[in-house]
């Protein structure tokens, strides 16, 4: 409008005419309309109405004001009607704002236009949440790297996805099927759209994010030094850092080194190849014999059956828990209705919200507990392939997979001594168990002949 006014001002010798309806549509309210009108008068532009002649008299001005005010009223009424329609649609469980990543809108019979999972994008979001919940991703930075590898999310000029974009995706209750519209007082309403992840997975991901420092993971953990942060100095126990350094011939060489103050090994570099070869040798040694693997399989199957039997008891308990929580919620709602002090109301509301969270979790477990996500065979195959040879996964060279191997195989970081090499690593339970068997004669025995061993499985002891 400013541009138009200055354009008009720049041409004092010409007569311009503005259509009243255009002006009415442009001005937000009657007051603004009359202000624009005065500005237009100042540059001698005439305002014409197609079906009414405004006179340049106080009466004419009055009529124009009324007409502008009527326009404003209509606009406000329309707005109110649209909002009311939207509110009632949202209250019925339909999300209707811009679709978020992983969802798109589609016409669904009996529902009209509604949110539906958006193919591959939905899968990417699901993987991110499940990875966080399972501990495969530990920070937003790790999810960000994953998104950068697989997704087409918008990037900045450095080709990176912004932290806020990733964090927003990881904090959206919509993916767990819940709708929130704070301005309309709608909080965690159960939507009709298909959730991408269960409420349990979503909540786990949230506590993962809350519990961890959200600082970006060190940028220098790179493909070049996959063991950085995992190998400790054998002298002082501090983490070894890594660097490339230039030799006299100008060639770059990779090193791990200790940077701790006061350490006798401070700044004494260890060739990367020495550290990594020693580590890879250790990892390669973690290969149980085939006989032990089939024993493992038998133990898994045993544990699986016990769990399946337990599952029924668990379902009954969860169902009971959910109905108890509902009773508590109802009671609190009754009291909330009678409460008249704002502080009491807030306290009740917080309490109800907490109970609803617990109830959603219980219902979620109930729903997902009854039908396992994968078949017994699939689960076995995956676990056994990993147990059979973690080295193979390491050898893919994929940084994310390599970190997963470090987390799943080793209980804690491993020390490397400049003189004696790698110290014995503490492995996680599956490898401990397999390792113990490898040491004893049991590994040689046919698995069917050592039935008593299976009774060592902790799940056996749980009440069935
Ligand atoms: Zn040191």
Boltz pocket constraint, residues with backbone or C-beta under 6 A from the ligand:
constraints:
  - pocket:
      binder: B
      contacts: [[A, 233], [A, 234], [A, 235], [A, 236], [A, 237], [A, 238], [A, 258], [A, 259], [A, 260], [A, 263], [A, 264], [A, 265], [A, 266]]
      max_distance: 6.0
